[in-house]
Amino acid sequence: MKKLLTATAATALLAGTAMAEDVKLGIMFGFTGPIESLSPAMASGAELAMKEVSDSGKLLDGSTVTPVRADTGCADNALATSNAERLVAEGINGLVGGDCSGVTGAILQNVAVPNGLVMISPSATSPGLSVMEDNGLFFRTSPSDAREGEIMADILKERGVNSIALTYTNNDYGKGLSEAIKSSFEALGGEVTIVAAHEDGKADYSAEVGALASAGGDILVVAGYLDQGGLGIIQSSLDSGAFDTFGLPGGMIGDSLPENVGPDLNGSYGQAPGSKSEAADAFFAMAEGEGFDGSSIFVPESYDAAALFLLAMQAAGSSNPADYGGKIMDVANEPGEKIYPGELAKGLELLAAGQEIDYVGASGVELIGPGESAGAYREIEVIDGEMKTVNYR
């Protein structure tokens, strides 16, 4: 009898062990390219959620989570598609990413949909992604630029701006955002003197700035990227005296911009996704303990993207995208017990017990419509060489 019990226990132990697995989540951000200064902290945010879940031992009968990084180049569709295909070949169970809107759409159409791969982007904000055919595989924890256009228009009018010149990076992100800013600002009675594209990676932006200066405006709004074209436009504008104050949408928000431009950027302002809450403060403290800046743009959203994957897997009892994809909206929204940063183990326990959760996370997650964030924003101003949050919207 003793031998029989021992054998049974051993069989049960082996069965339990067999159910545990190594869940792989891809992380695809622009580690090179026009937002390369933002990507390391974003990746650290996603990996913090993965580590929290792995350390808990509560995911899918003790499964661990392994992050697998790959580069999108932010604006390189061929690179992004190739690297996404490589991650699929390596057996990832889901993809945190992409980052920039154009490469995200390319990955979705060329890799995710054909392979049934779920994607959750923390930073791809083009309105075009809301209507792209995705077979229910695409979600995002950042709000659409359609909403950011409204927020920016409100900020400009409240600051007494009556006319703007507007330049945008010539890709899906820039086009969609510039259209949203223009239509929203004009709806409030503002004048848009010019809407002009610029290319990233140029050494000289004097021609573009000349055209913008000729059109005039109270302020130049730069819907670009802080590490490439947007930076070049601002530097050329300051060098020529064309403009001295700039409107800065999300792609321009990051510490590298004031560091590269210097004190002449003081007084410029804009907005980026973010919320004021005890949950956000708790996440910032967690990130600080791990040695990275949790308040950097799209970092809370990256933590939340990874967390949603793992909570949805637990709710489905499976790491298969075909099983857990339909659970992402469920765990992100009411009803259920609210789950905050640092409470992923609690969320996993509740789900394992068959209970419902409402994941709030670091960015106040609420998914609406086609699986995108309802969204809150921080109003940001450059003060004494630093990007500081001056209001929440």
Secondary structure, DSSP 4 states (H G I P E B T S, - for coil): -HHHHHHHHHHHHHHHHHH--EEEEEEEE-SSSTTTTTHHHHHHHHHHHHHHHHHHT-STTT-EEEEEEEE-TTT-HHHHHHHHHHHHHTT-SEEEE--SHHHHHHHIIIIIHHHT--EEESS---GGGGTS--TT-EEESS--HHHHHHHHHHHHHHTT--EEEEEEESSHHHHHHHHHHHHHHHHTT-EEEEEEEE-TT-S--HHHHHHHHHH--SEEEEES-TTTHHHHHHHHHHHHTS-S-EEE-GGG-STHHHHHH-GGGTT-EEEEE---SHHHHHHHHHHHHTTS-TTSTTHHHHHHHHHHHHHHHHHHT---HHHHGGGHHHHHSSSSEEE-TT-HHHHHHHHHTT--EEE-TTTT--EETTTEE---EEEEEEETTEEEEEEE-
